[in-house]
Structure formats: C-alpha cells, structure tokens
Amino acid sequence: MDNNRQVGAYTAMKSFTSRRARAIMVAIAAGSLALTGCSENTGNNTGAKAENQDKAKEQQQGVAYLDAKASAGPAKDVAGAKPGGTVTVYQESGLTHMDPGQIYVSDAGQFSNLVFRGLTNFQEDGKGGVSVVGDIATDSGQASDDNKTWTFKLKDGIKDENGKEITSADVRHTVERLYAEFIFDGPTYLQTWLSGPDYRKKLPDGGFGKKHLPDSVLETPDDKTVIFHFDTPRPDLPMTLAMPGYSIVPEETDTKEKYDAAPVALGPYKIAEFKAGKALKLVKNENWDPKTDAVRHQYVDGFDFQFGVTESTQTKRLIADQGDAKNAIQFTGSVDATQIQDVVGDAAVNKRTVKGYAPYVMQLTFNLDRVKNKTVRDAATYAVNSKSLIAGEGGAYGGDVAPNLFAPTLPGYDAKYDPYGRLKTPAGNIEKAKELLADVPAAEKKLVFAYANSEAGQKRKVAIEDALEKVGFDVVSKEIDAASYYEQIGKLDNPYDMYITGWGQDWPSPSTVVTPIYDGDQVANGGSNYSHIKDPKVQELIKKALGEQPEQASKTWEEAHKYILEEVNPAAPLWYVKQFQLHGSNVGGVRYSTESSYMDLNQLFLKS
C-alpha cells in the first residue's frame, strides 16, 4: 500500500493479490512515521503511553449486532455542529481505488464511508464501543439455521445519486460482480464463503451475462429481501458486510472496469470532480436521505482533496493553522516524526490531535521453509530490539513494544501475555539468546534478512543487524525495491530467511488475523502466510473457531494464538503501530474512530 498508515489493514482473507496489497499498506503505513527521520522521542514518554493504554482498553470492546430501531436514521446529532463550508483534505498519495469491489486499503476505505453504503455499517459511540447496524438494510441481519442462513430486508427510500431506488437486484449484482476477473484488489471473504476458494469459476462473467448464482447460495425473493445461504456457520457476516469492499454498486450504472474512475454514490457525498493523483472534490448528494442513515451526517458542503502533500508538509501547515489549513484534516497521513515534539510540546496544537492504536502488529517473520530450527527462531525472538525499532517510528507516539501477535485493538486482548519477556527486555534478552545459540551449528546462525530500500527499511535493517549480530548471528541483509517488497517476500521460493511484515484485522475479530497469516491453506505464491506455516493443530483450531459463536470462538482463537507463538514461533512480535493525526482549529466534531483507526469523518463540521 502507499503511505497510508494502514498496515496490511486494511488486510486479511482475500484473493492473493488483494491480500498482498493489504499487507503492503500495512508495512508502509506502519513505517510512514519514520520516512522523514526519527524524532527526539525515544519511546519513554509515559504520558503518551498512558493515553494510548486507555485508548487500547476502549478499542478492545466486542461488537454488538443491533436491531431495526438502532439502525433507523437519522444519526445522533453531534454537539455544536453547524452546516456549511468545505473541509480541505491533505493526502500524500492518490486513492488506490474508487470501485467498492476493489477497496481494501485505508485511503479508499475512508473515502468509501463518505460516498458509498452497504447492507450494514459500523456505528461508534465515541467511547470505544462499536456496533453493527443496518445501513441500507433495516437491521444488522437475521440469522437462522445455526448462522448458516442470513436474511436482510432493505429500507425504503434508499436511492443512488441519480435518484434510482436500490433493490435486492442491486445487492445481488454487487455480490456477483465480485466474481469478475477485473475485480482483483478487494476482500474475498463473502465470495469464498458462498462459492469456495475457486469462486471465480462458478461465475466467470461476474453476473454480467445470463448466468447468476443459484438461489441456494444467494436468494432475492422480492425487491426488498436478500438471503445468503452458507454451508457452514458464518456468525461474523454482519461485520464482513460492513467492509467498504462490499458497498453497493447499482446494476444499471455499472461500467465494469471504468467504474473505478466514476462510481455512483449512495452516501451523503458524491464526486463532482476527479483528477487522478491530483485532486478530488466531493459535494452533497441530494438523494441521500438522513432519515435512512444511523451513522453518517452531511454537515459540510463538501470535501476538497489535495493529493501530493507529504506528511511533513501536512504537519507544518496544520501546526501553523493559517488560511485553508484551519479547515483541513489529515486523511490517512500522520504527524511527521520529526515534528512530533513541535506538536506535543504546544498545548494548543496538541489539543488538535487524535491518537490511538492502529490494528497492526509489526513482526520479524521467519521463512519456515528455510529456518527450520525452532531454537534459532526463539533465539532471534529474544534478541530483537523493539526499543530501537520503535525509536525509528517516532518513539512513544509511533508505537509500543509488542509482547505477542495480537493487537491491542482486538476484543479480549491480553496485555499480560508475554511468553518471550518482551516487555521486561524491550531492547532484547541478550543472555537468553546467547544461551539458546550455544549449541547451534554455525551454518544455522547465518540468516538472510530482506529489507525494503526505503528510509524506513534502512533504519529497520540497522536495528535488526545490531540486535542479532550482538548475540552471535551472522546476518546477511538483502535489499528489495520498496514497491515490490511484498511481491518478493510473497514468493514461496524466495531466498530470504526473515523479513519484517505487518498485519491488521479487517474487523474486530481474531479470525481476520489468524486465518490470513497462519492458515496453512493460505500458503501460496502471493499469499499473506509469509512464514509458510502449515501446522495441523493450527488448522484444526481455525476450523473449530470459525464454526463457533463469538464468545466460545474467542477462547479458541486465543488457544491458537498461544500455540502459534510458543510451539511454532513463525514470527517475533516487534511493535504495535499507533495513530497520531492533526487537524485545523476550525474543524469540529473530531474524534478517533475505533473502527478505522483514523479520524471519524462521519462527525466532522466547521465551526464557522
């Protein structure tokens, strides 16, 4: 992905191409704070740590599925909100996609919630609580047959920007077009759940021809009813359908490949002007009815996106708070690492920030096809220096030491689970690592480390080399072009022993972490199982958890987590990524979004 702080995150079980895209975003996003250099913050700022720990507790809450009453609009008013004005949006890179079916990264995901709508959506209470409500559906869905069948009824008055009312036929079309070959970058949960891993073969023309999915899979008995039939329980479906990648594409105006440049809106805003990589102007969609929407608002008249604005420039402008910058926000960018102290050291500027954990865990992943000795992997895990790595990410405002492979944003996260003592020895447990390596043959101590040829990659290379060589490893570092980094390490026969990767949940469930990166069925060229772990016990636990209700499944996922980290150890946890964004003084309603890990765009208004 690009410089969006979206590490793989927006990521998870999708086609191999889109999984890779998500992962790329994860890594570059996590490294974005370090792209322009390290700040003076060394990672010991207790104020930042305490603030983020509180935020983490909020983000760990489970997700509730809400009824028709909670799903009805309008959304609850934002205190002090006023109508009018245009928000200026600073963004370094252009949007990756605007076709909903192709959306699986952070920038496009943020854009999606302004312009598109799906069957369901996430609703936040501002205190860390996240629920699923019906978006164009009347509620979050009605399950039957032990969660194998899900029924959704559509709300009245849902129209696209052209005034055409959305029916169940548009929902069917939205699902079926995901089977088309030109849709390659979005999530694939729903498709594979309905039709298996070879889902494209079931509907090669994506429903654009005469062939459609059978009613035994997707049923639309009338204009207002959509029924999904699965061969196994899918209790996470309401959260899955809330992903931007499953937003509605009206059948009548679908232009296939061309849709990515000119999509049709259902949300509060529509595209008025678009210059790829340069500018995007959103204006009010007059056919959006707030009475049908329990999540979004339409306070401002529009959003003007300025692409090509680096994080350094974004930060400078927003600190200065002059002219249009007073009405501006960072979209998926973050406070530049070299200017962090300029922000936190000025109380007035610091008040204009949002902070919280992003859902990403950065880790040193071992290629199990090459590093077969678990003792070697354990030694490296004890040796790595998280403190040094975090300093390169901006210190305490860029990340925290990761004691395990689950992010603090996951429901039920256990901050005390630290099997390798990472919290007690964030700079590495040198003695333990040396002890483990004492009887290891010299040949197995030679490790090939792949790193991206970026400023962030170079800093990480130095930190990894220093830590591992200190305990007796012979590290041979190999440079990879940053643009093709995940493509190269995603090859099954890659010539590397280890590499830094990152991943973030697609929705608040460990299923979107364990399955994408530790499922042996995902070992393939271009896949996101970068360690190539294939363990029968892990497979068994994944299968078990996917068929359980959330409460029981959480226990099974935790069992899988502990088994993976302690008994297999395919990756050494390094650091948790944090978000730190800045906005202008005239922007109101600003809050941190637990679900997106960015500013909550649904709440924004201009004070004057």
C-alpha positions, 0 to 999 in steps of 0.5 A, spaced: 500 500 500 502 507 499 503 511 505 497 510 508 498 508 515 494 502 514 498 496 515 496 490 511 489 493 514 486 494 511 488 486 510 486 479 511 482 473 507 482 475 500 484 473 493 492 473 493 493 479 490 488 483 494 491 480 500 498 482 498 496 489 497 493 489 504 499 487 507 503 492 503 499 498 506 500 495 512 508 495 512 508 502 509 503 505 513 506 502 519 513 505 517 510 512 514 512 515 521 519 514 520 520 516 512 522 523 514 527 521 520 526 519 527 524 524 532 527 526 539 522 521 542 525 515 544 519 511 546 519 513 554 514 518 554 509 515 559 504 520 558 503 518 551 503 511 553 498 512 558 493 515 553 494 510 548 493 504 554 486 507 555 485 508 548 487 500 547 482 498 553 476 502 549 478 499 542 478 492 545 470 492 546 466 486 542 461 488 537 454 488 538 449 486 532 443 491 533 436 491 531 431 495 526 430 501 531 438 502 532 439 502 525 433 507 523 436 514 521 437 519 522 444 519 526 445 522 533 446 529 532 453 531 534 454 537 539 455 544 536 455 542 529 453 547 524 452 546 516 456 549 511 463 550 508 468 545 505 473 541 509 480 541 505 483 534 505 491 533 505 493 526 502 500 524 500 498 519 495 492 518 490 486 513 492 488 506 490 481 505 488 474 508 487 470 501 485 467 498 492 469 491 489 476 493 489 477 497 496 481 494 501 486 499 503 485 505 508 485 511 503 479 508 499 476 505 505 475 512 508 473 515 502 468 509 501 464 511 508 463 518 505 460 516 498 458 509 498 453 504 503 452 497 504 447 492 507 450 494 514 455 499 517 459 500 523 456 505 528 461 508 534 459 511 540 465 515 541 467 511 547 470 505 544 464 501 543 462 499 536 456 496 533 453 493 527 447 496 524 443 496 518 445 501 513 441 500 507 438 494 510 433 495 516 437 491 521 444 488 522 441 481 519 437 475 521 440 469 522 437 462 522 439 455 521 445 455 526 448 462 522 448 458 516 442 462 513 442 470 513 436 474 511 436 482 510 430 486 508 432 493 505 429 500 507 425 504 503 427 510 500 434 508 499 436 511 492 443 512 488 445 519 486 441 519 480 435 518 484 434 510 482 431 506 488 436 500 490 433 493 490 435 486 492 437 486 484 442 491 486 445 487 492 445 481 488 449 484 482 454 487 487 455 480 490 456 477 483 460 482 480 465 480 485 466 474 481 469 478 475 476 477 473 477 485 473 475 485 480 482 483 483 484 488 489 478 487 494 476 482 500 474 475 498 471 473 504 463 473 502 465 470 495 469 464 498 464 463 503 458 462 498 462 459 492 469 456 495 476 458 494 475 457 486 469 462 486 471 465 480 469 459 476 462 458 478 461 465 475 466 467 470 462 473 467 461 476 474 453 476 473 454 480 467 451 475 462 445 470 463 448 466 468 447 468 476 448 464 482 443 459 484 438 461 489 441 456 494 447 460 495 444 467 494 436 468 494 432 475 492 425 473 493 422 480 492 425 487 491 426 488 498 429 481 501 436 478 500 438 471 503 445 468 503 445 461 504 452 458 507 454 451 508 457 452 514 456 457 520 458 464 518 456 468 525 461 474 523 457 476 516 454 482 519 461 485 520 464 482 513 458 486 510 460 492 513 467 492 509 467 498 504 469 492 499 462 490 499 458 497 498 453 497 493 454 498 486 447 499 482 446 494 476 444 499 471 450 504 472 455 499 472 461 500 467 465 494 469 472 496 469 471 504 468 467 504 474 473 505 478 474 512 475 466 514 476 462 510 481 455 512 483 454 514 490 449 512 495 452 516 501 451 523 503 457 525 498 458 524 491 464 526 486 463 532 482 470 532 480 476 527 479 483 528 477 487 522 478 493 523 483 491 530 483 485 532 486 478 530 488 472 534 490 466 531 493 459 535 494 452 533 497 448 528 494 441 530 494 438 523 494 441 521 500 436 521 505 438 522 513 432 519 515 435 512 512 442 513 515 444 511 523 451 513 522 453 518 517 451 526 517 452 531 511 454 537 515 459 540 510 458 542 503 463 538 501 470 535 501 476 538 497 482 533 496 489 535 495 493 529 493 501 530 493 502 533 500 507 529 504 506 528 511 511 533 513 508 538 509 501 536 512 504 537 519 507 544 518 501 547 515 496 544 520 501 546 526 501 553 523 493 553 522 493 559 517 488 560 511 485 553 508 489 549 513 484 551 519 479 547 515 483 541 513 484 534 516 489 529 515 486 523 511 490 517 512 497 521 513 500 522 520 504 527 524 511 527 521 516 524 526 520 529 526 515 534 528 512 530 533 515 534 539 513 541 535 506 538 536 506 535 543 510 540 546 504 546 544 498 545 548 494 548 543 496 544 537 496 538 541 489 539 543 488 538 535 490 531 535 487 524 535 491 518 537 490 511 538 492 504 536 492 502 529 490 494 528 497 492 526 502 488 529 509 489 526 513 482 526 520 479 524 517 473 520 521 467 519 521 463 512 519 456 515 521 453 509 528 455 510 529 456 518 527 450 520 530 450 527 525 452 532 531 454 537 534 459 532 527 462 531 526 463 539 533 465 539 532 471 534 525 472 538 529 474 544 534 478 541 530 483 537 530 490 539 523 493 539 526 499 543 530 501 537 525 499 532 520 503 535 525 509 536 525 509 528 517 510 528 517 516 532 518 513 539 512 513 544 507 516 539 509 511 533 508 505 537 509 500 543 513 494 544 509 488 542 509 482 547 505 477 542 501 477 535 495 480 537 493 487 537 491 491 542 485 493 538 482 486 538 476 484 543 479 480 549 486 482 548 491 480 553 496 485 555 499 480 560 501 475 555 508 475 554 511 468 553 518 471 550 519 477 556 518 482 551 516 487 555 521 486 561 527 486 555 524 491 550 531 492 547 532 484 547 534 478 552 541 478 550 543 472 555 537 468 553 539 468 546 546 467 547 544 461 551 539 458 546 545 459 540 550 455 544 549 449 541 547 451 534 551 449 528 554 455 525 551 454 518 544 455 522 546 462 525 547 465 518 540 468 516 538 472 510 534 478 512 530 482 506 529 489 507 525 494 503 530 500 500 526 505 503 528 510 509 524 506 513 527 499 511 534 502 512 533 504 519 529 497 520 535 493 517 540 497 522 536 495 528 535 488 526 543 487 524 545 490 531 540 486 535 542 479 532 549 480 530 550 482 538 548 475 540 552 471 535 548 471 528 551 472 522 546 476 518 546 477 511 541 483 509 538 483 502 535 489 499 528 489 495 525 495 491 520 498 496 514 497 491 515 490 490 517 488 497 511 484 498 511 481 491 518 478 493 517 476 500 510 473 497 514 468 493 514 461 496 521 460 493 524 466 495 531 466 498 530 470 504 530 467 511 526 473 515 523 479 513 519 484 517 511 484 515 505 487 518 498 485 519 491 488 521 484 485 522 479 487 517 474 487 523 474 486 530 475 479 530 481 474 531 479 470 525 481 476 520 488 475 523 489 468 524 486 465 518 490 470 513 497 469 516 497 462 519 492 458 515 496 453 512 491 453 506 493 460 505 500 458 503 501 460 496 505 464 491 502 471 493 499 469 499 499 473 506 502 466 510 509 469 509 512 464 514 509 458 510 506 455 516 502 449 515 501 446 522 495 441 523 493 443 530 493 450 527 488 448 522 484 444 526 483 450 531 481 455 525 476 450 523 473 449 530 473 457 531 470 459 525 464 454 526 463 457 533 459 463 536 463 469 538 464 468 545 466 460 545 470 462 538 474 467 542 477 462 547 479 458 541 482 463 537 486 465 543 488 457 544 491 458 537 494 464 538 498 461 544 500 455 540 502 459 534 507 463 538 510 458 543 510 451 539 511 454 532 514 461 533 513 463 525 514 470 527 517 475 533 512 480 535 516 487 534 511 493 535 504 495 535 503 501 530 499 507 533 495 513 530 497 520 531 493 525 526 492 533 526 487 537 524 485 545 523 482 549 529 476 550 525 474 543 524 469 540 529 466 534 531 473 530 531 474 524 534 478 517 533 474 512 530 475 505 533 473 502 527 478 505 522 483 507 526 483 514 523 479 520 524 471 519 524 469 523 518 462 521 519 462 527 525 466 532 522 463 540 521 466 547 521 465 551 526 464 557 522 
